[in-house]
Amino acid sequence: MTVRVRFAPSPTGFLHIGGARTALFNWLYARHTGGAFILRIEDTDTARNTQEAVEVILNGLRWLGLDWDEGPTTGNPQGPSKGEQGPYFQSQRGSIYGRRIEELLRKGCAYEAEGAVKFRMTREPVVIQDLIVGEVRRELTDREMADPDFVIVRSDGQPVFHLVNVIDDLEMGITHVIRGEDHLSNTAKHIALFRAFGIDPPQYAHIPLILNPDGTKMSKRDKGASLTTYGEEGYLPEAVVNYLCLLGWSPKQAQEVLPLAEVIRLFGLPQILRHNARFDAVKLQWLNGEHIRTLPFDRFLESAAKALSRAGLDLARYSQGFIRAALETCVGKIRQFSELPAYAGFYFVDELDFAAGEDRKKLGEEEKSLLVRLREEFSRLDKFDAASIETTLKEAAKSLGVKVGALVHPCRFACTGNTSGPSLYHLLEVLGKERVLQRMDRALELLR
């Protein structure tokens, strides 16, 4: 059997982090088994669906690197055909639904009622053999005892979710339905519909929910719920994928920083955990920092430049050599690219903005006198590289009878406006002698 899985979002808003994880688990299972990953947009709710929301979903999946394997023009819904445009849209499949509705009516499995069409639901308990949850026995509730039948076509002629979901899975030959555990309550109806069509249902695997740190279910309004924000805040897609893998799945090994190829090799449904996963923003940030640490420098440069430009810094005013040298001092120092403007923005401004209040306190009279002496020593340097700068600063500290830090801290503040940042000696080399002396003069003038 060739595995065929699908991700079937509704375009009614942004791509939720839980939906992104569902897509990822389906994609990973398809890649692990050599099967097909289908993308299907469930856009039958015309009142709530928007094209903008469709683009958000498609762009989110592309950002994560989750490519789908076929589209509606393949002409063969039972077999994958790579490279098609895709995805499938339910709004374009009305004739298929109409044919299947007629089949249910003809078989007596459905009937018209008050302008709608209702499915004749089984009166027997439905047993769900879930690959993650285990065996689930779905009994009729007290409310359903009298009439367990449910609407499959509304009075306005619009087929409902339960029906089109099953028809599409049937028509597309879906073998495994991997979805959130909140859909488990729908599964008995779906199994009954499959049986009414005379088809064995796919295997179901309901994955645990993603909870907030306090244990509440993560809703669309909660921080971190929208996938789009991660790209905007300087997270790498591979770090987000790595983290989402660990939300509800265990590789059964101590290593947590995993390349995608290794995740594909290890991924399997038996390793999906039964209990709900709690979102941990601190761990995601750590993972992101670990992935940034191993980025090829050209990719680091590209992402860093975008983050700095997004913060309003005009990098076009600087040479590529200067930009590369400046950003080389930041490698291994940040956990997400949105930290860069505060960490290294001083490279890309003409003048530092020293506020009148707290900033003045960072340079007292003693610090100012030390800075004056250090400025004199720097002005005598013919070769202004990191090694020469370090030697000069340490010799000045020795002659003044102070610790090295007594010169490092006021120098860093005068030249960057920050109390921490890249290696001082290297950042001074990148700034260059003329700019360093100007900034020291400016700091002494403003904070006098």
N, C-alpha and C positions, 0 to 999 in steps of 0.2 A: 504493500500500500504506500503510495506517495502522499506524504503529509501535505495538507492544504489548510492554512490558517488564514484568519482575516482580522483586520482592525476596522471597526465600523462606527466612527464618531458621527455625532449630529452637529452640524455647523450653526450653533446657536450662541457662540461666544468664543472666548479664548480656549486654547488647548490646555486642559488641566494637567497638572503633573501626574495625577493618577491615570489619566488617559494616555499620557506619554509612556508611562511604565507598562500599561497594558499593550500598547503598540510594540514596545521594545521586547516584551516577553514573547509575543507572537512572532516577531521578526527573528529573534534568537532561536526559537524552536524550529522555525523553517530553515534557517541557515545551518543549524546543528544537524538536522535530519536530511538535508538536501532537498527539502520540499519547497513549497511556494507560499509567499506572503502576499495576500490580497488586501488592497485598500478599497473600502466601500463607504461612500458618503451617504449617510441616511438623512436625506434632505426632503422628506415628504411633508414635513411641517412647514408649509410655505409662509405661515404667519410669523415664524420665529427665525427661519433660516436666512442667512445673508451671504453674499458672495465674499464679502470681507472676511467672514468667519471661515469660509472654505480656504481662502488664501492663508489665513493664520495657521490652520491645520497642516496644509501642504508645506508651508515654509518651516513650520516646527519640525516636521518629520525629516525634511531635507537637512535642516540644521543638525539634527541628531545623527544623520547618515543612514536613516532607515528607508531604503529604496524598496518599492513594491514591484512585483514581478509580472503583472499583466494589466491590461486595460480593457475597456468595453469594445474595442475594435478588433480583438484577437480572433473572433469568430469561433472560438473553442473554449467555452467556459469550464471544461473539464481538465484542461491542461495549461500549464504556464507558458507564457510567451514573453520573454524578457525584452525590455527596450520599448514597450508600448507606452503611450502617453498616460492613459489612465487618469484618475481612478474610475471605478464604477460609481454612478450616481443613481440612487433609487428613483429620483424624479424622472429618469429616462427609461424606466423599466415597467411602465404602467401596463403595457400589453401582456407582459409575463404574469403580472399579478392577476389581471382580469381572467386569463386562461386558467390559472390555478384556483381562483374563486369559483369559477363555473364548475371545475372538477369536484370541489367539495360539495357544492349544491347538488350536483348530479348524483353523487354517492350518498347523499342524505346525511353527510357529516356536518352540514351547515344549513341554515334556514333563514328566511327573511322574517324580521320582527320589527314592526313600527318604523319601516323605512330603512332599517339597518340590516346587516347580516351578522348572525351570531353563530359561533362554533358550538357544536354539540359535544361538550366536554365529557370525558369518561367519568363514571361515578365511582370508579375503583381508585384506591391509592396508587400513586405513581412513585416508583422507586428509581432514584437517580444514582447511578454509579459514577461518582465524581472522582477524578484522578487525584485531586488534592484534598478535598473535604472528606472523601470516603462515601459510604452508602448513606443516602438521605431518603427517608420515606416521607412522601408528601401526602398527608391526609387531607380530606375536605374539611374546611372549617365549619363551625356551626352556621355561619352566615351563608356558606356555599351549599349546605346540605339541600336546601329547597331548590336552588337553581345554580349549578356550577357553570352553566354556559356563559360564554363571554363574547363581546362584540369583536368582530374581525374587520368589518367595514362599517364606518359611521354612516349616518343618514345622509351626509353630504357626498357620499360615494368615495370617501378617502379611506384606504386600508390602514389599519392600525399597526403599530410597531411589532406586536407579536407575530402577526401574519407575514409581513414583508421580510422580517428578520429570518424567519424559518424558510420562506420561499427562496430567498437569496442564498442562504446556506445550502439549501437543497440543489438549486440550479448551478451553483458554483462548485459543488462537490467538496464542500468544507468537511474535513475529517476530524478536526479538533477545534472546539470553541473555548478559547482561553480568554476569560473576562473577569471583571471584578466580582467579589463575593456578593455585592449588593444585587446582582442579577440572578442569584440562586433561586429567589422566590418566583422568578418567571419561568424557570426551566421545566417545571411539570407541564405547563401549557405548551411549551415548545415541543417537548417530547410527544405529547398527544397529537399535535399538528403533524409532526413527521410521520407518526404511525397512521394518521388518517390519509396521508398521501401514499401510504404503502412503502415507506422508505425508513430504514433504520436510522435513528438520530446519530449525529456525530458524538464523539467522546467529549465530555464536558470537563473543564478544569477551571474552577473558580478560585482566583488568587486573592490573598488577604488584602484588606483595605489599607490605605495610608492614613495614619492618624497624626494630629498635631502633637507636639511634645507633651501636652497635658492630657493626652488620651482621647480627646474629642475628634470626631471625624473631620478631616480637612475639607472645608467647603470652598467655593469659588472666591469667597471674600477674604480668606485667610492669607497671611503673608507666605509667600513661596508657592502659592497654588498655580500661578500662571507660568507656563514654560517660557514665554517670551521674555520675562524679566531676567532670566539667567543670562541670555545673550547680552542684554542691555547692561547688566551689572558686571560684565567681564568674566563670566565663567566659560571654560572650554567645553565644547559639546562632548568630547571624549570623557571629561571628568563627570559631567552630568549623567552620561550613559553608565559609567562605572558605578556611580552612586545609586542610580535607579536599579541597577542589577542587584545591589545588596539590600534593597528594600523589599524583603519578602523572599529572597533566594539566597541560599548559602552554597558556596563552592566547596564546602567541606575541607577548607584549608585555611591556614592562618593569614596568608597574603590577602590584602584588600585592594591594593593598587594593581589593577588587572588590565592588560591590553585587551582590546576587543577580540582579537583572534583567539586569545586564551579563554575568554568568556564563552565564545561560540563553541569551542571545543568541549568545555566543561558543562555547558547548560543542559539541563534536563528537567522535566516536570517533577520527578521524585524529589528534587532538591528544593522545591518551592516550599516555604515554611507554612505551617497551618495558622500561626497566630498573626494578628495584625502588626504592621510595621509602623514605627513612630519616626516621623521626619526629624532629622537632626541637622540643622543648618551648619553647626560647627564642624561636623564630620564632612559635610559636602565641601565646605570651604577648605578644610585640610586636604581632601582629595584633589581639589582643584589646584592647590599649591603644589602638590606632588606631580601632577601632570604638567603644570607650567614649567616645573624644574627640568623636565626632560624634553621640552619642546625644541625642535630645531630652531636656531636663532632667527632665521628668516620668518618663520611663523610667529615667533615671539615679537619680532619687530613689527610685523603687520598688525597683530592684535593690539600691541601697545600703542601704535600710532593712531589706531581707531579710537582707543579709549581717551587719549590725550586730545585728539581733535574734537571728540564728543564733549569734552569739558571746556571747549572754547579756546584751546591753545593752537596757534597758527604755526604748524611745523613747516609750512612752505617757505618760511623766511630763513630756514636754516639748511645748511648743506647736508647731503646724505651721510657724509663722513662724520659730521658732528652728531647727527641724530643716532647713528649706529654706536658711536663711542659713548654717548650719554646713556643709551638704553642698555648697553653691555654692563654698565655698573649696577643695573637693577635685576639682572638675571639671578634667580634663586632667592629673591628678597621679598616677593609679593605672593599673596594667596589668590588674588583675583585682579584683573586688569583695571577695574574701577578704582583700585587703590593708587594707581600710578600718578594721577594728577596731583594728589597731595604729597606723594613720595618723591616725585621727580619733576614736578612742574616748574621748579626753580630754574631748570636748564633752559626753558623756553619762554622766558619773560625778560624784558629789558631791565625792569627795576622790581625789587622785592617790596612787598607791601607790609611794612612794619607798623603794626597798630600802636596807638599811643599809650595803651594801658599796660597789659601784662607783658608785652614784648620788651618794653623799656626795662622791666625788672630783670630780664635775662642777662643784661649787660650792666652790671654795677660799675662803680669807679675802678675797682681792682681789675675787673675783666677788660674794661676799656683801655687801661694802661698796658695790660698784657697784649691786647690786640694791636695797639700802636707799635709796640716793639716787634711783634711778629710781622706786621706789615712792612716794617723797615727791612727785616731779614729777607722777606720774600722779594722785595724790590731789587735786591742785589743779585738774585739768581739769574744766571744766564740760561741755564737749562731748567725749564719748568715742567718736569715730569714727576710721576708719583714718588719715585725713589728719592729724588733730590728734595722734594717737598717734605717727605717724611724725615729725612736726615736733618734738614734745616729746622723743622719744628721741634724735634727732640733735642737738638743742640741748644736751641733758644730756651727751652724749658729747663735744661740743665744749668745754663748760665744764669737764669733768673731764680734758680732754686725752687722751682715749682714742679708739680707732677705734670706729665704730658697732657692729662685730661684738662688741666687748667687752661691750656691753650687750644686744645681740640674743640672744646664746647663753644667758646665765644667765636672761634673762627668758623665753625660749622654754621652757627646761627647767623653770623654776618653775611655769609656767602650763599646760604640756602633759605634762611628764614625759618628753618626747622631745627629741632633739637635732636633729631635722628634722621637716618637716611642712608644713602650709599656710602661706601668707603670714602672717608674724607680726602685722603691723598689722591685717590683716583678721580673723584669728582672735581677737585681743584685743577687737576691736569686737563680734564675735559673742558672746563670753563675757560682755561687759559689765563696766563699771567695778567694781561690787561684787564680782563673782566673781574678777576679776583681782587685786584687792587682797587678797582672802581667800587666794587661792592663793599669792601672793607671801609673805604673812605665814606661811602654813603651811609653805612650803618653807624659809624662814629659821628657823622654829622647829624643824623636824625635822632640819635639816642643820647646826644650830649646833654 
